[in-house]
Amino acid sequence: MSTTKTIHQHGQHGFTLLEVLVTVIVISIGLLGLLGLQSEALVSTQISRARSQATLAADSMADRIRANPAGSAVNAYDRDDGNGAGSGQSTPADCTASSCTPTQMAAFDFAEWQQRLDQSLPGGSGTVACTSNDGTECIEYVITVTWQERNPDGTTIPNDDTNCGTSDGIINRCFQTVVRP
């Protein structure tokens, strides 16, 4: 008689609960990383859009100055926005509906430009300053477009050429260009 021993092999038939938990944690960390990348991409897109709008707005004013040489010759474009109040002046004549003098055209251009800045940029405003004058006419204008950006991580950004000041977590950015009429 022979006796045979039966050996039972117990193999692994699935994942243990610990392996499932580790998998869930790894996937969760990966998804959080993707969410972080997505939010950074969104912030970068908004910042890029605002900077592109500021560049286009400055170019628009430069074109307006060049299109009105008689107005630029008498420094009619040397204006500050007066915090959105159109430099404290009354509403200019609508030069699209009637003919205007070069000075009236400059006032109209500036008011229309301010309105577009206010609509296209958060906290958008602009100034045009004559920086070089030969005694009778302006030969160089500096166009400055300013807007607000929120600092996404709450830190302050050091002053540089594109930082026009920081207050309460809001960064005032600016873009400047020079135009010679």
SULTA-V331171 format. One record per residue. N is the residue number from 0. RES is the residue in three letters. OMEGA is omega as a letter, one per 30 degrees, with the letter a starting at -180 (* if undefined). Layout:
# SULTA-V331171
n:res:omega
N:RES:OMEGA
N:RES:OMEGA
This chain:
# SULTA-V331171
n:res:omega
0:MET:l
1:SER:l
2:THR:l
3:THR:l
4:LYS:l
5:THR:l
6:ILE:l
7:HIS:l
8:GLN:l
9:HIS:l
10:GLY:a
11:GLN:a
12:HIS:a
13:GLY:l
14:PHE:l
15:THR:a
16:LEU:l
17:LEU:l
18:GLU:l
19:VAL:l
20:LEU:l
21:VAL:l
22:THR:l
23:VAL:l
24:ILE:l
25:VAL:l
26:ILE:l
27:SER:l
28:ILE:l
29:GLY:l
30:LEU:l
31:LEU:l
32:GLY:l
33:LEU:l
34:LEU:l
35:GLY:l
36:LEU:l
37:GLN:a
38:SER:l
39:GLU:l
40:ALA:l
41:LEU:l
42:VAL:l
43:SER:l
44:THR:l
45:GLN:l
46:ILE:l
47:SER:l
48:ARG:a
49:ALA:l
50:ARG:l
51:SER:l
52:GLN:l
53:ALA:l
54:THR:l
55:LEU:a
56:ALA:l
57:ALA:l
58:ASP:l
59:SER:l
60:MET:l
61:ALA:l
62:ASP:l
63:ARG:l
64:ILE:l
65:ARG:a
66:ALA:a
67:ASN:a
68:PRO:l
69:ALA:l
70:GLY:a
71:SER:l
72:ALA:a
73:VAL:l
74:ASN:a
75:ALA:a
76:TYR:l
77:ASP:a
78:ARG:l
79:ASP:a
80:ASP:l
81:GLY:a
82:ASN:l
83:GLY:a
84:ALA:l
85:GLY:a
86:SER:l
87:GLY:a
88:GLN:l
89:SER:a
90:THR:a
91:PRO:l
92:ALA:l
93:ASP:a
94:CYS:l
95:THR:a
96:ALA:a
97:SER:l
98:SER:a
99:CYS:l
100:THR:l
101:PRO:l
102:THR:l
103:GLN:l
104:MET:l
105:ALA:l
106:ALA:l
107:PHE:l
108:ASP:a
109:PHE:l
110:ALA:l
111:GLU:l
112:TRP:l
113:GLN:l
114:GLN:l
115:ARG:l
116:LEU:a
117:ASP:a
118:GLN:a
119:SER:a
120:LEU:l
121:PRO:a
122:GLY:a
123:GLY:l
124:SER:a
125:GLY:l
126:THR:l
127:VAL:a
128:ALA:l
129:CYS:a
130:THR:a
131:SER:a
132:ASN:l
133:ASP:l
134:GLY:l
135:THR:a
136:GLU:l
137:CYS:l
138:ILE:l
139:GLU:l
140:TYR:l
141:VAL:l
142:ILE:a
143:THR:l
144:VAL:a
145:THR:l
146:TRP:a
147:GLN:l
148:GLU:l
149:ARG:l
150:ASN:a
151:PRO:a
152:ASP:l
153:GLY:l
154:THR:l
155:THR:l
156:ILE:a
157:PRO:l
158:ASN:l
159:ASP:a
160:ASP:a
161:THR:a
162:ASN:a
163:CYS:l
164:GLY:a
165:THR:l
166:SER:l
167:ASP:l
168:GLY:l
169:ILE:a
170:ILE:l
171:ASN:l
172:ARG:l
173:CYS:l
174:PHE:l
175:GLN:l
176:THR:a
177:VAL:l
178:VAL:l
179:ARG:a
180:PRO:*
